[in-house]
Amino acid sequence: MKRRPRTLPEKERTDSSENRISITGVDKAAHTIYAQFNGYKITAVCRERSDPEIYDRIKDILLSSVLEKLA
């Protein structure tokens, strides 16, 4: 049985310049970054060492949160 491709509901596109993140502060001693994304305040507490795997996880979390708010 052939199925029709699933179509997502049409949404109005927004200018990418409206979706911006800005770093509002960095506390190096506490390994903490303060940022703001479209008016939402974000606090990220980081490890002392770099962990490249976590970058993609954080990006996915932030993007899914934004998409849920827009839906």
C-alpha positions as CSV (number, residue, x, y, z in Angstrom):
1,M,0.0,0.0,0.0
2,K,1.4,3.4,-1.0
3,R,1.1,6.2,1.4
4,R,1.0,9.8,0.6
5,P,4.0,11.8,2.0
6,R,3.1,13.6,5.2
7,T,2.8,17.3,4.8
8,L,3.5,19.7,7.7
9,P,1.2,22.6,8.3
10,E,2.3,25.8,6.6
11,K,3.8,28.3,8.9
12,E,4.6,31.9,8.3
13,R,8.4,32.3,8.0
14,T,10.2,34.8,10.2
15,D,13.3,36.7,9.3
16,S,16.3,35.0,10.7
17,S,17.5,38.4,12.1
18,E,14.6,38.2,14.5
19,N,15.9,34.9,15.9
20,R,19.2,35.9,17.6
21,I,21.1,34.9,20.6
22,S,23.3,37.3,22.5
23,I,25.8,36.6,25.2
24,T,25.0,38.8,28.2
25,G,27.7,37.7,30.5
26,V,30.4,35.1,31.3
27,D,31.6,34.1,34.7
28,K,34.9,32.3,34.0
29,A,35.5,31.3,37.7
30,A,32.1,29.6,37.9
31,H,32.2,28.3,34.3
32,T,28.9,29.9,33.6
33,I,27.6,31.7,30.4
34,Y,24.5,34.0,30.5
35,A,22.7,34.5,27.2
36,Q,19.4,35.7,25.9
37,F,17.5,34.2,22.9
38,N,14.4,36.1,21.6
39,G,13.8,37.5,25.1
40,Y,14.3,34.2,26.9
41,K,17.2,34.2,29.4
42,I,19.5,31.2,29.3
43,T,22.1,30.2,31.9
44,A,24.6,27.5,30.9
45,V,26.9,26.0,33.5
46,C,29.9,24.3,31.8
47,R,32.5,21.8,32.8
48,E,36.1,22.9,33.2
49,R,37.1,20.8,30.2
50,S,35.7,21.0,26.7
51,D,33.2,18.3,25.8
52,P,32.4,18.5,22.0
53,E,29.5,16.0,22.3
54,I,27.5,18.3,24.5
55,Y,27.4,21.1,21.9
56,D,25.0,19.2,19.6
57,R,22.8,18.2,22.6
58,I,22.5,21.8,23.8
59,K,21.8,23.0,20.3
60,D,19.0,20.4,19.9
61,I,17.5,21.3,23.2
62,L,17.5,25.0,22.4
63,L,16.0,24.5,18.9
64,S,13.3,22.2,20.1
65,S,12.4,24.6,22.9
66,V,12.0,27.5,20.4
67,L,10.0,25.4,18.0
68,E,7.6,24.4,20.8
69,K,7.1,28.0,21.7
70,L,6.4,28.9,18.0
71,A,3.9,26.1,17.5
